[in-house]
Amino acid sequence: MEKEKQLKLEVIWKDDEMFEIQVKVSNGRYAGTTEVYEQYEALLNFSYQLRSYPLKETLSHSCGERGNYVFFEMKFYPIGISKIGVLISIEENTPTESRVEEKDKLSIELLIEQNSLDNFQKELFDLAYYQKGSATLIGN
């Protein structure tokens, strides 16, 4: 994975009702990757919500289930006047009842500018609408 500060979502499989996206995240020092199933409409609706961001509240989107086999969440929140924070959480692998340590987890915060969010929103809309391609959110 590149050493850039970024979140990248890429379609790697699809059918009529859902698709699988590969999630790659890096803050320049730590990085992680997972694959998660997503529904077209849910991601498309979230891309619409991002058009009017930043609001004075948190906006988030997740797929999969926390503590289950796979999970992905991106949570957007305002920081000061011109910055936006994005907390990205990914999880992978089902832990056994006796060894919860088997579960791989990573949370990374990216700080972004409005321009980066605008570009990501457009790419995310295209990804969800056409069910192909990728969307990249570049951090500072």
Phi, psi and omega per residue, in radians:
M1 nan 2.518 3.114
E2 -1.084 2.784 3.130
K3 -1.558 0.170 3.130
E4 -1.282 2.736 3.043
K5 -1.524 1.867 -3.069
Q6 -2.850 2.821 2.958
L7 -2.108 2.237 3.125
K8 -2.236 2.234 3.057
L9 -1.976 2.291 -3.114
E10 -2.428 2.325 3.100
V11 -1.258 2.221 3.126
I12 -2.093 -0.170 3.105
W13 -2.869 2.619 3.089
K14 -2.682 2.739 2.950
D15 -2.430 -2.830 -3.041
D16 -1.224 -0.465 -3.021
E17 -1.974 -0.412 -3.104
M18 -2.637 3.030 3.076
F19 -2.526 2.865 3.121
E20 -1.903 2.308 3.105
I21 -2.039 2.510 3.007
Q22 -1.654 2.272 -3.135
V23 -1.918 2.162 3.051
K24 -2.149 2.306 3.131
V25 -2.384 2.475 3.107
S26 -2.609 2.445 3.014
N27 -1.891 0.283 -3.134
G28 1.664 -0.443 3.121
R29 -2.027 -0.783 3.139
Y30 -1.976 2.603 -3.120
A31 -2.609 2.682 3.087
G32 -2.700 2.818 -3.123
T33 -2.455 2.499 3.004
T34 -2.640 2.912 3.043
E35 -2.149 2.368 -3.069
V36 -2.502 2.578 3.090
Y37 -1.486 2.451 -3.086
E38 -2.391 2.655 3.060
Q39 -1.714 2.431 -3.080
Y40 -0.966 -0.890 -3.051
E41 -1.088 -0.693 -3.121
A42 -1.088 -0.783 -3.127
L43 -1.252 -0.628 3.093
L44 -1.115 -0.784 3.110
N45 -1.078 -0.691 3.110
F46 -1.143 -0.674 3.117
S47 -1.092 -0.603 3.053
Y48 -1.115 -0.729 -3.140
Q49 -1.113 -0.616 3.140
L50 -1.170 -0.369 -3.135
R51 -1.081 -0.602 -3.091
S52 -1.707 0.174 -3.141
Y53 -1.529 2.558 0.286
P54 -1.592 2.365 2.969
L55 -1.756 -3.069 3.118
K56 -1.608 0.296 -3.105
E57 -2.306 3.007 3.119
T58 -1.425 2.475 3.075
L59 -2.246 2.210 -3.092
S60 -2.394 2.786 3.073
H61 -2.509 2.389 3.105
S62 -2.442 2.779 3.009
C63 -2.547 2.753 -2.949
G64 1.382 -2.917 -3.110
E65 -2.391 2.221 3.135
R66 -1.017 2.310 3.141
G67 1.454 -0.057 3.111
N68 -1.764 -2.733 -3.053
Y69 -1.075 -0.837 -3.093
V70 -2.526 2.596 -3.102
F71 -2.673 2.510 3.048
F72 -2.519 2.348 3.081
E73 -2.505 2.455 2.978
M74 -2.212 2.196 -3.066
K75 -2.126 2.082 -3.118
F76 -1.756 2.419 3.138
Y77 -2.661 2.553 -3.137
P78 -1.300 2.507 3.033
I79 -2.240 1.892 -3.132
G80 1.147 -2.595 -3.036
I81 -1.557 -0.724 -2.983
S82 -2.076 0.031 -3.114
K83 -1.908 2.659 3.061
I84 -2.226 2.323 3.051
G85 -1.718 2.542 3.078
V86 -2.319 2.056 3.070
L87 -1.712 2.066 -3.139
I88 -1.887 2.192 3.113
S89 -2.124 2.314 3.051
I90 -2.294 2.582 3.069
E91 -2.435 2.628 3.127
E92 -2.687 2.662 3.110
N93 1.376 2.303 3.118
T94 -1.433 2.170 3.090
P95 -1.345 2.597 3.015
T96 -1.398 2.866 3.141
E97 -1.102 -0.518 -3.091
S98 -1.576 -0.303 -3.100
R99 -2.387 1.425 3.117
V100 -1.186 -0.259 3.131
E101 -1.170 -0.289 3.120
E102 -1.133 -0.378 -3.106
K103 -1.241 2.208 3.071
D104 -1.567 2.237 -3.112
K105 -2.375 2.540 3.086
L106 -2.639 2.332 3.004
S107 -2.215 2.280 -3.117
I108 -2.358 2.403 3.028
E109 -1.780 2.303 2.990
L110 -1.970 2.414 2.981
L111 -1.752 2.298 -3.061
I112 -2.295 2.853 3.040
E113 -1.762 2.826 -3.134
Q114 -1.017 -0.686 -3.134
N115 -1.047 -0.725 3.113
S116 -1.111 -0.699 3.110
L117 -1.141 -0.721 3.136
D118 -1.061 -0.786 3.117
N119 -1.110 -0.766 3.135
F120 -1.082 -0.736 -3.133
Q121 -1.039 -0.775 3.142
K122 -1.137 -0.761 3.124
E123 -1.164 -0.671 3.129
L124 -1.157 -0.703 3.069
F125 -1.038 -0.841 3.135
D126 -1.086 -0.738 3.126
L127 -1.017 -0.832 -3.105
A128 -1.248 -0.709 -3.084
Y129 -1.216 -0.799 -3.103
Y130 -1.629 -0.140 3.130
Q131 0.964 0.718 3.080
K132 -2.790 2.889 3.073
G133 1.578 -2.760 -3.090
S134 -2.534 2.861 3.068
A135 -2.375 2.270 -3.083
T136 -2.158 2.253 3.067
L137 -1.871 2.037 -3.073
I138 -1.654 2.245 3.099
G139 -1.601 2.945 3.103
N140 -1.417 nan nan
